[in-house]
Amino acid sequence: MSYPSNSSLLARAWRSLAQKGPLGLGRDVRDYTRWRLGSGTSHVADRPPLPLSNWDLNGQELRTLPETLRSKPILVYAEASTRCNLHCFMCRLSFPETTRRVRQNMSLETFAKLEPLLEPGSRLSLFGLGEPLMNPDFVEMLRIAKERDVFVGLNSNAMLLTEPIARAMVELQQDLLMISFSGGTKETYERVITGANYERVLANLRRFNEIKRSAISDQRSAVSDQQSAVSSQYSALDIEQVKPVLELQYTAMRDNLQEIPDAVRLAIDLRCAGMVVMPLTVVNPSLEEQSILDPELRSQLAAVSEAAREVAATASYPFDLQLPSLITHHPSLICHEPWQTFYVRDDGTVNCCCYSNRVLGDLKEQDALEVWNGELYRRFRARMRLEDKPAECRVCHKLCGGDEYDQRVDAEQFYDEL
């Protein structure tokens, strides 16, 4: 599989701030912003200033990039499981030499160590490598996070999206559910998402939507006559707005590029809020021929993208289609992950992102805040500000451009001292 980037998840998290209310009823965040910052009128300006949210504080600190932060991470990854029930041919888990040998579920004890980082407005991704629904404690992890008013998103193949799990997601108001769906036809889908059953996944997703429809109906019934205005708003709420917001994630490669428009059509039929098309990450040399960043595919990618946009425009509701850029090389001078991201492996060890395997702390021995501003995290931030960046950053395809995963990052001896 391919993984959503920090920026794409954060964009969804920010949009979620406009989805307050029991079922994600839309509100205008500009009203909140005007109230918080003041509109210049005396009755607003005289109000005592509110403390900065963690999100705002982190945004301020990004201007100076200090080594020690007052803000907490705004994106926390918790690898609910590194086990998987499928064998997608382009996934790192399909290449044992490029990933960890031990695959396990994160324990509730380890997950509980994250609670100091989980506060209203925090963003939690309950996935990394593996299928999160394989963890028998998944629902309890979701419950803990949502009780702390945390934005929760995850990626799943939906094969294990049983009715009890789907109901828990809706009742606990999980925010985002992204489904790995890299094919526009049954044949291509089952060839890429190896081991999946096309009909079963579609049935699971349609049942998921029925549960969301029931939630709308129950909410309407619960609204009293005195709240008729609110009731009318809920009556207009569409299924794609109800939490968890459903989206498809499509890993684009040479063999399935032409089917992107078909997948968009299917996503609309499933009442998904959108679809994210991500270029294949070449995690093994055997996948190089599948890369869509080949200059020879540029015109084909442009034509397919235009066709996909035309299909998306037929949706009877706002459909968010995100397509890969035609720019094949986009090096960056700096990466903000060390100031924003806290990636916890299934065993409790901590990395600064989903690419690096450098251990910056261990929740079995330290608390989360101690790791976040610990010596290793601080040294990593200091190195990121220099031209001589950490070894893994110098080969990262997100920072340097391209789509190739450098297998050296899986070897402990590859990492230099901070």
Secondary structure, 3 states (H helix, E strand, C coil): CCCCCHHHHHHHHHHHCCECCCCCCECCHHHHHHHHHCCCCHHHHCCCCCCCCHHHHHHHHCCCCCCCCCCCCCEEEECCECCCCCCCCCCHHHCHHHCCCCCCECCHHHHHCCHHHCCCCCEEECCCCCCHHHCCCHHHHHHHHHHCCCEEEEEECCCCCCHHHHHHHHHCCCCEEEEECCCCCHHHHHHHCCCCCHHHHHHHHHHHHHHHHHHHHHHHHHCCHHHHHHHHHHHCCCHHHCCCEEEEEEEECCCCHHHHHHHHHHHHHCCCCEEEEEECCECCHHHHHHCCCCHHHHHHHHHHHHHHHHHHCCCCCCCEEECCCCCCCCCCCCCCHHHHEEEECCCCEEECCCCCCCCCEECCCCCHHHHHCCHHHHHHHHHHCCCCCCCCHHHCHHHHCCCECCHHHHCHHHCCCC
